Amino acid sequence: MSKKSPVSRSGRFTGGPAAEVAQFTESISFDWRLWRHDIQGSIAHATMLQKIGVLTKAELNAITKGMNQIGREITAGQFKWKPELEDVHMNIEAELTKRVPAGAKLHTARSRNDQVALDVRLWLRDELTALLGEIAGLQRALVSLGEKNVDVIIPGYTHLQRAQPVYFAHHLLAYVEMLERDCERLWDCHSRVNVCPLGSGAIAGSTLPLKRELVAKLLGFVNAAGQVQLTQNSMDGVSDRDFMIEFCSTAALLAIHFSRLSEDVILWASAEFNFIKIADAYTTGSSLMPQKKNPDIAELARGKTSRVVGNLMSLLTLLKGLPMTYNRDLQEDKERLFDTADTVRATTRLLAAMLRNTRVNQPACAAAASDPALLATDLADYLVRKGMAFRPAHHVVGAVVALAEKTGKLLNQLTLAELQSVDKTFGRDALGVFNLKTAMSKRNITGAPGTKEVAKQLARWRAQLS
């Protein structure tokens, strides 16, 4: 039997757990990263205990000083984590109690159940704030790349087949819009993370006159109106992990957006498309083929999406059969949460850096966009303006496309006579449809990839992200 500190093992037991049990149940190997928030929460709790007379001012000062010293040692890498003390909470409290006798009073009216719920909320709140800033950085990288290539037109694709022409910037702005929705979801998630559970105890609160509102204020659990945000049910307060699932769900969708962006980047960087060149620092080579330049950042971003989605599924499965309230199963939530946050934050930063170091191959884009078939729908719109209903117009242009294929010509190489052999509605101005610059200038409705509209949207995003 291993010897354990009395801090982490109650008087109910005559000895410590078997070594293999201690190894199986420890969480310090991953929850150590909550140390800053554990100390922050403990100081707030101690402040409240002093207010209700459990601690003297001298004891509060000693606890605060001791906690801050432990924090400095952890920051400097001088603190020794002890697996036999199981978790971050017991490691810090045991060390504090060795140094400060009043530390033995710190756990008054507090359980590791509400303590870990508090720590994770504090940690995730900080992660959300940081992630939102990093997403804005990625949005700025997309807008900047679009602004640098504001005149570049590329084919837009449906079914991965050339469809209609769009500005390259318009394509990039589609991802800016996606990311903005992700930010809105994250902010919404933040409102449910930002609720203080401390005071819930193990399950049933406390008989002591705790000042939960004071602790919440000290820890910043207030809404935009300055109102304190407290959990309203002690059983829910210690067992709620919905906020983790909500974050991981939003992060999974964010990762899917990263994956879609990455797939476009991978295609654009291929020799077949050749639309972009990624800087060497953000690509890798081949161990066999010396000519290779692989878009590994984009590929890994695409691949890591499966990991983030898997973490979400793991959390959902973890919670699905748990009875009220706290169960040790919940120890398994943190690694999934930590990995999701780490993965999406790193991916956000790397994609932004890669895009800032990407240049557009304008001649290749221009060659692809010059395909007159991209303006076949514009030719149908021409017939609509001549009074023809769209369905017949669609059919007529389909016949024109078939004629071009039969004669081995591009659409804009057909003669007026050939166009009129399909339908007499075509006039001498029909071939003017294939002027790409004119075609793009006509797309001016809100959200369209027209020249003025894209410039307006770039300006809007530049101002919003500044």
C-alpha angles and dihedrals in degrees: 000000000000119000114243133193113260086232091073101031120059127223088257089082127067095203145006126276123273114275093250090050091052090050093047095049102040119110101176089100088073110010093060086093089073090066097106092052093042090056091044091052093045093053090050090048091049090050089055092046089055090051091056094045101255092114130035120229089253091053091048091051091049092049092047092048091047093048093049091050091052089049091054091050092050090049090051092048092244099116116100113220113211117210091200088067088061104216148022093266097056093041093056096039094048092051092047092050091052090056102033120036090205088063087084088070095052095088092058110132091359133105130192084242095067092030095061091042088056095045094051092049091050091047095047092046089059092045092052092052092049093045092051089054092049093049088053087054090054090048090052090051090053093047092046093051089049093050092050089054100033094141096048116113124193135176114272113221138218118181083004087288123119108268118161135339119267134172112260087232090056090056091051092047089058087068092046088058092049091050091049090058088050089053091051090052091048092051089050090050089050091063091061094042090053096074122109117231098176111121093044089102118194093322112315109046118236141293089225118096095254120186099220092168091059092053091047092052093047089053096045098249094152132118128233090277092054094252118147114249113214132167108251101207123050094210092051091042094063098037103038113115096154090110090059092050091047091053093046090048092052090044090052091055089046089052090050089055088050089051093052092048090048092051090055090048091050092051094045091050094052121102089243093061100021091181096136142026118213116209115257092245090066098046136061136217134230126265088222111021112060095196095060124114108179126197092226096158090059092043093051091047088054092047097047089060089077089055093053092046089048091054090054092051090048092054093046090051092045093058102037099090104027119125120215128313138006116340126178088242086080090072085077093063099076101063090053092047094045093048093049093050093045093048099048093043093051092045092050092052095045095047090051091050092047092051091048086057098047126099128196122239096224098185092054091048091048092050092052093045092050091073102118091208086077087071097051090109089052087056089054089049087052089059090047090056087052089059102265119134113248098244094056089041090054090051093048093051089047087057090048090053090050090051092051091051091048093051094042092240135129115246093253091052094064115108124236088250091055091049091049090049084069097040132352091218090083112100135189090275093059095094089054085077088077095065098112096200091053092045092054093047090059095059097087106134116114111284096014123127093244123141097251095037094053090049089050093050093048089052091048093052093043090056094043093050098041 
